[in-house]
């Protein structure tokens, strides 16, 4: 759910369940900032809300971080701020291991590497995902219809997200979350151009994770996810689980590993929280009038919808197929193709909303394309 999460994951282990009480999710959702704004990494974890019960007994500390005095010295303050027993935090951090592959995976591609939309698209739009998407849609049709009614998000885009993220649960990640989040909290690569900001983000995610596992009586040493700590079919980070996940099957807990119903509702709720506009297409093809094209001006706002259709046209870009009376803002989306000419689209507010799931125009367009391919396959099946 964050940029650069989409290196192919290893086959998923047996699904593990992380239970999040509906009351916790509901209360946390009220603290969200206004819809449609970019997500900002939190500097601190949520307010302490410890569960009833006694502090756990100390256990043997066998992780590599138990040998790091600078890390273990942070445990008392972390426990105090989070409202958690110090032994609980010490048992978790002291059994976390540094994973050398994680800092390498989190670094962006090196300079000089030309991005290619065609190559990127081919990683996510294939017969395997399309067939799996049809199966997921058929098995969860009722829940998808319910989510569309309640949140205004078409079923196909929910299906597209889950397909791009994990191939509908086939690849949910096999790294221990305590290891990945500890590595990115205490050994974030300083070569990253936004090292300080991203380090703070992952430190916050580690703290959210410890609170989630404590409150829900899960073992923090067993849950597995991606190399960035994302979990479940929709690959929610711990903070997103708190803020956006919903108990859509109303069984008293949220399960994004084993309940497709909760997955469907949570993805739709995520989009709605970030300003999804019901009935608005996320993207349109675009033609250029080379005689008046002002490409630099059109690309200056990046993916943020900024131009009215009239302004778009005055700058030499004509969206194809806009409905009559269309009054929404547009952004010019540029997808590079290596040394070949770039591909361009007109993106709406809903395209921008998809990028709040992963801040990449390539990712958003892959989700849209997979959604459309699965929808076409569903239509062929019906005929």
SEZAKE-979975 format. One line per 3 residues: number of its first residue (from 1); their letters; for each residue z, y, x of C-alpha. Coordinates in nm, 3 decimals, m for minus. Example, Ala and Ser with C-alpha at 12.3 -4.5 7.8 and 13.67 -1.06 7.14 Angstrom:
2
1 = AS = 0.780,m0.450,1.230 | 0.714,m0.106,1.367;
! end
This chain:
383
1 = XXX = 0.000,0.000,0.000 | m0.016,0.226,0.299 | m0.316,0.302,0.525;
4 = XXX = m0.434,0.028,0.760 | m0.269,m0.252,0.565 | m0.589,m0.447,0.522;
7 = XXX = m0.623,m0.664,0.828 | m0.671,m1.013,0.681 | m0.332,m1.171,0.624;
10 = XXX = m0.227,m1.524,0.704 | m0.201,m1.778,0.421 | 0.099,m1.706,0.205;
13 = XXX = 0.414,m1.918,0.231 | 0.586,m2.045,m0.079 | 0.633,m1.741,m0.302;
16 = XXX = 0.973,m1.585,m0.280 | 1.128,m1.382,m0.555 | 1.286,m1.042,m0.510;
19 = XXX = 1.471,m0.943,m0.825 | 1.506,m0.578,m0.908 | 1.717,m0.486,m1.209;
22 = XXX = 1.527,m0.285,m1.466 | 1.801,m0.025,m1.481 | 1.762,0.047,m1.110;
25 = XXX = 1.387,0.090,m1.139 | 1.415,0.312,m1.445 | 1.673,0.540,m1.288;
28 = XXX = 1.477,0.571,m0.965 | 1.153,0.650,m1.143 | 1.311,0.963,m1.289;
31 = XXX = 1.335,1.106,m0.939 | 0.960,1.099,m0.879 | 0.783,1.419,m0.788;
34 = XXX = 0.507,1.555,m1.011 | 0.218,1.322,m1.082 | m0.102,1.350,m0.886;
37 = XXX = 0.055,1.470,m0.560 | 0.034,1.274,m0.235 | 0.332,1.044,m0.179;
40 = XXX = 0.572,1.185,0.077 | 0.783,0.953,0.293 | 1.149,0.989,0.214;
43 = XXX = 1.385,1.097,0.489 | 1.674,0.895,0.347 | 1.728,0.589,0.136;
46 = XXX = 1.832,0.611,m0.232 | 2.185,0.709,m0.325 | 2.433,0.429,m0.257;
49 = XXX = 2.466,0.182,m0.543 | 2.644,m0.124,m0.403 | 2.679,m0.434,m0.617;
52 = XXX = 3.016,m0.576,m0.709 | 3.152,m0.837,m0.477 | 3.317,m0.891,m0.144;
55 = XXX = 3.167,m0.815,0.194 | 2.996,m1.114,0.355 | 3.153,m1.285,0.651;
58 = XXX = 3.004,m1.218,0.994 | 2.742,m1.468,1.105 | 2.590,m1.544,1.443;
61 = XXX = 2.355,m1.269,1.558 | 2.052,m1.443,1.706 | 1.781,m1.179,1.671;
64 = XXX = 1.639,m0.983,1.960 | 1.778,m0.659,1.817 | 2.131,m0.795,1.857;
67 = XXX = 2.075,m0.739,2.230 | 1.982,m0.376,2.178 | 2.300,m0.169,2.206;
70 = XXX = 2.116,0.145,2.091 | 2.011,m0.029,1.769 | 2.339,m0.200,1.689;
73 = XXX = 2.525,0.127,1.747 | 2.343,0.266,1.442 | 2.477,m0.001,1.207;
76 = XXX = 2.809,0.163,1.108 | 2.646,0.493,1.010 | 2.362,0.316,0.826;
79 = XXX = 2.608,0.105,0.628 | 2.818,0.407,0.540 | 2.520,0.614,0.419;
82 = XXX = 2.381,0.328,0.213 | 2.713,0.228,0.063 | 2.677,m0.126,0.202;
85 = XXX = 2.931,m0.348,0.378 | 2.895,m0.307,0.753 | 2.892,m0.683,0.802;
88 = XXX = 2.593,m0.711,0.567 | 2.391,m0.458,0.762 | 2.504,m0.603,1.096;
91 = XXX = 2.413,m0.958,0.990 | 2.064,m0.841,0.887 | 1.978,m0.611,1.179;
94 = XXX = 2.140,m0.842,1.432 | 1.917,m1.129,1.319 | 1.596,m0.924,1.318;
97 = XXX = 1.340,m0.990,1.589 | 1.102,m0.750,1.757 | 0.744,m0.857,1.678;
100 = XXX = 0.507,m0.745,1.957 | 0.200,m0.776,1.734 | 0.326,m0.527,1.475;
103 = XXX = 0.303,m0.204,1.682 | m0.051,m0.301,1.781 | m0.151,m0.368,1.420;
106 = XXX = m0.009,m0.039,1.291 | m0.211,0.174,1.534 | m0.535,0.317,1.391;
109 = XXX = m0.872,0.222,1.539 | m0.940,0.380,1.874 | m1.139,0.697,1.914;
112 = XXX = m1.511,0.650,1.924 | m1.505,0.359,1.678 | m1.752,0.446,1.403;
115 = XXX = m1.644,0.347,1.057 | m1.889,0.156,0.841 | m1.862,0.149,0.464;
118 = XXX = m2.101,m0.145,0.443 | m1.888,m0.351,0.681 | m1.564,m0.246,0.510;
121 = XXX = m1.703,m0.328,0.167 | m1.815,m0.673,0.277 | m1.453,m0.761,0.362;
124 = XXX = m1.344,m0.723,0.001 | m1.646,m0.775,m0.223 | m1.733,m1.143,m0.202;
127 = XXX = m1.769,m1.442,m0.429 | m1.419,m1.569,m0.348 | m1.251,m1.252,m0.471;
130 = XXX = m1.482,m1.217,m0.770 | m1.417,m1.573,m0.889 | m1.044,m1.533,m0.832;
133 = XXX = m1.056,m1.202,m1.017 | m1.218,m1.364,m1.320 | m0.949,m1.632,m1.320;
136 = XXX = m0.670,m1.372,m1.290 | m0.820,m1.167,m1.573 | m0.859,m1.471,m1.799;
139 = XXX = m0.504,m1.589,m1.733 | m0.351,m1.243,m1.788 | m0.582,m1.092,m2.051;
142 = XXX = m0.302,m1.018,m2.297 | m0.089,m0.844,m2.035 | m0.385,m0.646,m1.905;
145 = XXX = m0.466,m0.526,m2.257 | m0.104,m0.427,m2.309 | m0.099,m0.231,m1.982;
148 = XXX = m0.418,m0.050,m2.079 | m0.267,0.046,m2.416 | 0.060,0.167,m2.267;
151 = XXX = m0.062,0.339,m1.952 | m0.431,0.410,m2.015 | m0.543,0.224,m1.704;
154 = XXX = m0.843,m0.006,m1.761 | m0.781,m0.372,m1.686 | m1.057,m0.388,m1.428;
157 = XXX = m0.887,m0.142,m1.192 | m0.559,m0.334,m1.205 | m0.757,m0.648,m1.126;
160 = XXX = m0.936,m0.462,m0.846 | m0.611,m0.356,m0.680 | m0.455,m0.703,m0.681;
163 = XXX = m0.778,m0.854,m0.554 | m0.817,m0.617,m0.261 | m0.449,m0.635,m0.171;
166 = XXX = m0.382,m1.012,m0.171 | m0.672,m1.201,m0.335 | m0.446,m1.244,m0.640;
169 = XXX = m0.150,m1.376,m0.446 | m0.330,m1.599,m0.198 | m0.250,m1.374,0.100;
172 = XXX = 0.082,m1.198,0.047 | 0.176,m1.202,0.417 | 0.390,m1.441,0.619;
175 = XXX = 0.600,m1.213,0.841 | 0.969,m1.170,0.773 | 1.017,m0.828,0.619;
178 = XXX = 1.338,m0.769,0.816 | 1.142,m0.822,1.141 | 0.847,m0.598,1.056;
181 = XXX = 1.054,m0.310,0.920 | 1.303,m0.331,1.207 | 1.021,m0.328,1.460;
184 = XXX = 0.861,m0.024,1.298 | 1.199,0.149,1.264 | 1.329,0.097,1.618;
187 = XXX = 1.009,0.048,1.821 | 0.737,0.245,1.647 | 0.445,0.300,1.888;
190 = XXX = 0.459,0.652,2.030 | 0.083,0.641,2.086 | 0.036,0.692,1.712;
193 = XXX = m0.077,1.047,1.640 | 0.186,1.081,1.364 | 0.455,0.875,1.532;
196 = XXX = 0.754,1.084,1.425 | 0.648,1.100,1.059 | 0.555,0.733,1.033;
199 = XXX = 0.869,0.623,1.218 | 1.081,0.813,0.963 | 0.884,0.651,0.681;
202 = XXX = 0.950,0.297,0.805 | 1.315,0.371,0.878 | 1.349,0.477,0.515;
205 = XXX = 1.171,0.161,0.402 | 1.412,m0.056,0.603 | 1.704,0.113,0.433;
208 = XXX = 1.546,0.071,0.088 | 1.491,m0.296,0.171 | 1.854,m0.355,0.267;
211 = XXX = 1.972,m0.194,m0.055 | 1.729,m0.396,m0.266 | 1.831,m0.729,m0.117;
214 = XXX = 2.202,m0.648,m0.143 | 2.185,m0.533,m0.504 | 1.975,m0.829,m0.608;
217 = XXX = 2.162,m1.094,m0.410 | 1.858,m1.189,m0.204 | 1.876,m1.307,0.154;
220 = XXX = 1.726,m1.024,0.366 | 1.639,m1.275,0.637 | 1.401,m1.486,0.425;
223 = XXX = 1.167,m1.257,0.229 | 0.816,m1.233,0.375 | 0.536,m0.982,0.349;
226 = XXX = 0.270,m0.794,0.543 | 0.298,m0.659,0.897 | 0.403,m0.324,0.745;
229 = XXX = 0.669,m0.469,0.515 | 0.468,m0.468,0.190 | 0.560,m0.742,m0.055;
232 = XXX = 0.428,m0.942,m0.345 | 0.089,m0.964,m0.517 | 0.044,m0.585,m0.530;
235 = XXX = 0.195,m0.532,m0.180 | 0.458,m0.279,m0.283 | 0.670,m0.124,m0.010;
238 = XXX = 1.045,m0.139,m0.086 | 1.058,0.227,m0.196 | 0.756,0.181,m0.424;
241 = XXX = 0.924,m0.126,m0.574 | 1.220,0.094,m0.668 | 1.013,0.387,m0.795;
244 = XXX = 0.717,0.221,m0.967 | 0.780,m0.145,m1.045 | 0.854,m0.230,m1.409;
247 = XXX = 0.998,m0.529,m1.594 | 0.680,m0.573,m1.799 | 0.772,m0.919,m1.927;
250 = XXX = 1.119,m0.790,m2.024 | 1.308,m1.087,m1.886 | 1.574,m0.868,m1.724;
253 = XXX = 1.438,m0.847,m1.370 | 1.126,m0.742,m1.183 | 0.939,m1.008,m0.988;
256 = XXX = 0.623,m0.904,m0.804 | 0.597,m1.240,m0.626 | 0.605,m1.478,m0.921;
259 = XXX = 0.541,m1.279,m1.241 | 0.179,m1.169,m1.291 | 0.297,m0.980,m1.598;
262 = XXX = 0.530,m0.763,m1.390 | 0.251,m0.719,m1.134 | 0.006,m0.595,m1.398;
265 = XXX = 0.254,m0.356,m1.555 | 0.375,m0.224,m1.221 | 0.028,m0.143,m1.087;
268 = XXX = m0.062,0.035,m1.411 | 0.268,0.224,m1.409 | 0.206,0.328,m1.047;
271 = XXX = m0.130,0.478,m1.141 | 0.015,0.652,m1.445 | 0.295,0.804,m1.239;
274 = XXX = 0.037,0.956,m1.004 | m0.163,1.115,m1.284 | m0.421,0.863,m1.408;
277 = XXX = m0.639,1.027,m1.675 | m0.728,0.787,m1.956 | m1.103,0.758,m2.014;
280 = XXX = m1.206,0.935,m1.691 | m1.442,0.746,m1.460 | m1.316,0.757,m1.100;
283 = XXX = m1.652,0.805,m0.932 | m2.015,0.903,m0.994 | m2.329,0.872,m0.786;
286 = XXX = m2.454,1.201,m0.647 | m2.791,1.347,m0.550 | m2.845,1.636,m0.306;
289 = XXX = m3.069,1.940,m0.331 | m3.138,1.985,0.038 | m3.264,2.342,m0.015;
292 = XXX = m2.914,2.464,m0.104 | m2.688,2.190,0.023 | m2.368,2.321,0.184;
295 = XXX = m2.225,1.992,0.305 | m1.945,2.137,0.519 | m1.813,2.339,0.226;
298 = XXX = m1.824,2.039,m0.006 | m1.639,1.818,0.243 | m1.375,2.075,0.342;
301 = XXX = m1.121,1.975,0.070 | m1.161,1.609,0.173 | m1.084,1.377,m0.123;
304 = XXX = m0.893,1.632,m0.333 | m1.093,1.720,m0.648 | m1.160,2.092,m0.610;
307 = XXX = m1.500,2.187,m0.754 | m1.612,2.227,m1.112 | m1.943,2.056,m1.192;
310 = XXX = m2.107,2.401,m1.185 | m1.969,2.476,m0.839 | m2.073,2.133,m0.722;
313 = XXX = m2.429,2.204,m0.832 | m2.435,2.550,m0.677 | m2.344,2.390,m0.343;
316 = XXX = m2.635,2.147,m0.373 | m2.465,1.833,m0.509 | m2.563,1.694,m0.850;
319 = XXX = m2.346,1.414,m0.994 | m2.544,1.150,m1.183 | m2.442,1.059,m1.537;
322 = XXX = m2.167,1.308,m1.612 | m2.091,1.300,m1.985 | m2.157,1.609,m2.194;
325 = XXX = m1.872,1.856,m2.184 | m1.728,1.715,m1.860 | m1.469,1.969,m1.738;
328 = XXX = m1.281,1.780,m1.466 | m1.278,1.880,m1.098 | m1.480,1.685,m0.842;
331 = XXX = m1.460,1.600,m0.473 | m1.747,1.495,m0.247 | m1.660,1.155,m0.101;
334 = XXX = m1.822,1.070,0.232 | m1.832,0.708,0.349 | m1.971,0.668,0.700;
337 = XXX = m2.206,0.383,0.785 | m2.185,0.364,1.161 | m2.499,0.518,1.308;
340 = XXX = m2.683,0.499,0.974 | m2.669,0.783,0.720 | m2.342,0.818,0.532;
343 = XXX = m2.304,0.727,0.164 | m2.181,0.996,m0.077 | m2.015,0.992,m0.418;
346 = XXX = m1.857,1.242,m0.654 | m1.490,1.153,m0.697 | m1.269,1.258,m0.988;
349 = XXX = m0.893,1.284,m1.028 | m0.880,0.910,m1.090 | m1.049,0.837,m0.758;
352 = XXX = m0.777,1.048,m0.599 | m0.511,0.850,m0.788 | m0.641,0.525,m0.639;
355 = XXX = m0.606,0.677,m0.292 | m0.235,0.731,m0.366 | m0.207,0.352,m0.346;
358 = XXX = m0.370,0.357,m0.003 | m0.477,0.689,0.146 | m0.835,0.588,0.219;
361 = XXX = m1.158,0.669,0.037 | m1.301,0.342,0.171 | m1.013,0.151,0.013;
364 = XXX = m1.049,0.330,m0.321 | m1.423,0.262,m0.340 | m1.367,m0.105,m0.251;
367 = XXX = m1.116,m0.133,m0.536 | m1.367,0.028,m0.775 | m1.654,m0.194,m0.661;
370 = XXX = m1.448,m0.513,m0.689 | m1.329,m0.402,m1.033 | m1.689,m0.353,m1.148;
373 = XXX = m1.808,m0.683,m0.999 | m1.531,m0.879,m1.170 | m1.601,m0.699,m1.499;
376 = XXX = m1.971,m0.794,m1.475 | m1.875,m1.154,m1.403 | m1.648,m1.151,m1.709;
379 = XXX = m1.936,m1.021,m1.920 | m2.167,m1.296,m1.792 | m1.900,m1.551,m1.874;
382 = XX = m1.874,m1.417,m2.230 | m2.249,m1.446,m2.278;
! end
